[in-house]
């Protein structure tokens, strides 16, 4: 089963996608992650949207693939009809807790849309424990 989420983020915005359950037996994997500006060709845009398994604090344009809490990253660049590019990368990790969509624009304080599809998977007790312990370890590491 696929669950979809969408939203509009202001610059420095963070959306929380509520996924946690009392038992933690439902896991999720990212199947699709896309971003699109709210206004085309009206301002220089150098947008970075990232999805994390724990809140990172202040959104940043720095993308660090060695960060264990990074689940996905998307970039959108528009130089007012001169150059336009988009790229998206996401991990195939299974998670069972809330996730956080964060947005930062390096050039302008513009808004951006995001669309996210998550595949729901039933977790065994072992998979549930591993996913939960990974989240706990990442929270403790960031404190």
C-alpha positions as CSV (number, residue, x, y, z in Angstrom):
1,X,0.0,0.0,0.0
2,X,1.2,3.5,-0.9
3,X,0.6,6.6,1.3
4,X,1.2,10.0,-0.3
5,X,1.9,13.4,1.3
6,X,2.2,16.8,-0.2
7,X,2.8,20.3,1.1
8,X,4.0,23.8,0.5
9,X,7.1,24.9,2.4
10,X,8.2,28.5,3.0
11,X,12.0,29.1,3.1
12,X,13.5,27.6,6.3
13,X,10.2,25.6,6.7
14,X,9.9,22.1,8.3
15,X,6.9,19.8,7.9
16,X,6.5,16.8,10.2
17,X,5.1,13.6,8.6
18,X,3.4,11.7,11.5
19,X,4.1,8.0,11.0
20,X,4.7,6.6,14.5
21,X,2.4,4.0,16.0
22,X,2.2,2.5,19.4
23,X,3.5,-0.8,18.3
24,X,5.9,0.3,15.6
25,X,5.0,-2.7,13.4
26,X,4.3,-0.6,10.3
27,X,7.4,0.5,8.4
28,X,7.8,2.8,5.5
29,X,10.1,3.2,2.5
30,X,10.3,6.2,0.2
31,X,9.1,5.3,-3.3
32,X,8.8,8.8,-4.8
33,X,10.0,12.2,-3.8
34,X,9.5,15.3,-6.0
35,X,9.7,19.0,-5.6
36,X,8.3,21.9,-7.7
37,X,8.5,25.6,-7.2
38,X,5.3,27.4,-6.4
39,X,6.1,30.3,-8.8
40,X,8.0,29.6,-12.1
41,X,10.5,32.1,-13.4
42,X,9.9,34.9,-11.0
43,X,13.0,34.7,-8.9
44,X,16.4,33.0,-8.8
45,X,15.8,29.8,-6.9
46,X,18.5,27.5,-5.5
47,X,16.4,25.1,-3.4
48,X,17.3,22.2,-1.2
49,X,14.6,20.0,0.3
50,X,15.8,17.1,2.6
51,X,14.0,14.4,4.5
52,X,15.4,13.4,7.9
53,X,14.5,10.7,10.4
54,X,15.0,13.2,13.3
55,X,14.6,17.0,13.2
56,X,17.9,18.7,12.2
57,X,17.1,22.1,13.6
58,X,17.6,24.9,11.2
59,X,17.3,23.9,7.5
60,X,20.5,24.1,5.5
61,X,21.6,24.0,1.9
62,X,24.4,21.6,2.9
63,X,23.7,18.0,1.8
64,X,25.7,15.4,3.7
65,X,25.2,11.8,2.5
66,X,27.3,10.5,5.5
67,X,24.5,11.7,7.8
68,X,22.7,8.5,8.9
69,X,19.5,10.5,9.5
70,X,19.2,11.7,5.9
71,X,16.5,9.8,4.1
72,X,16.3,11.9,0.9
73,X,17.5,15.0,-0.8
74,X,16.2,17.0,-3.7
75,X,17.6,20.1,-5.4
76,X,15.9,22.6,-7.7
77,X,17.8,25.4,-9.5
78,X,16.1,28.1,-11.7
79,X,18.0,31.1,-13.0
80,X,15.0,32.9,-14.6
81,X,14.8,31.1,-17.9
82,X,18.6,30.7,-18.2
83,X,19.2,27.4,-16.4
84,X,16.8,25.0,-14.8
85,X,17.7,21.7,-13.2
86,X,16.3,19.2,-10.7
87,X,17.7,16.2,-9.0
88,X,16.4,13.8,-6.4
89,X,18.1,11.0,-4.4
90,X,16.6,8.8,-1.8
91,X,17.7,5.9,0.4
92,X,15.9,2.6,0.4
93,X,15.9,2.5,4.3
94,X,12.9,1.3,6.2
95,X,11.7,3.5,9.1
96,X,8.8,3.4,11.5
97,X,8.9,6.8,13.2
98,X,7.9,10.4,12.2
99,X,10.0,12.0,9.4
100,X,10.8,15.7,8.8
101,X,10.8,17.5,5.5
102,X,13.1,20.6,5.6
103,X,13.5,23.3,3.0
104,X,16.2,26.0,2.5
105,X,16.6,28.3,-0.5
106,X,20.2,29.7,-1.0
107,X,19.1,32.6,-3.3
108,X,15.7,33.8,-2.4
109,X,13.0,33.4,0.2
110,X,10.6,31.5,-2.1
111,X,8.2,28.7,-1.4
112,X,8.4,25.2,-2.8
113,X,6.0,22.3,-3.2
114,X,6.9,18.7,-2.3
115,X,5.2,15.4,-3.1
116,X,6.2,12.2,-1.3
117,X,5.0,8.6,-1.7
118,X,5.8,6.0,1.0
119,X,5.3,2.3,0.7
120,X,3.9,0.8,3.8
121,X,5.5,-2.5,4.9
122,X,4.6,-4.9,7.8
123,X,7.6,-5.2,10.1
124,X,8.5,-8.4,12.0
125,X,9.4,-8.0,15.6
126,X,13.2,-8.1,14.7
127,X,12.8,-5.4,11.9
128,X,10.7,-3.3,14.3
129,X,13.4,-3.5,17.0
130,X,16.2,-2.6,14.5
131,X,14.3,0.4,13.1
132,X,13.4,1.7,16.6
133,X,17.0,1.2,18.0
134,X,18.4,3.0,14.9
135,X,16.2,6.0,15.6
136,X,17.1,6.0,19.3
137,X,20.8,5.8,18.5
138,X,20.5,8.7,16.0
139,X,18.6,10.9,18.6
140,X,21.2,10.2,21.3
141,X,24.1,10.9,18.8
142,X,22.7,14.3,18.0
143,X,22.3,15.4,21.7
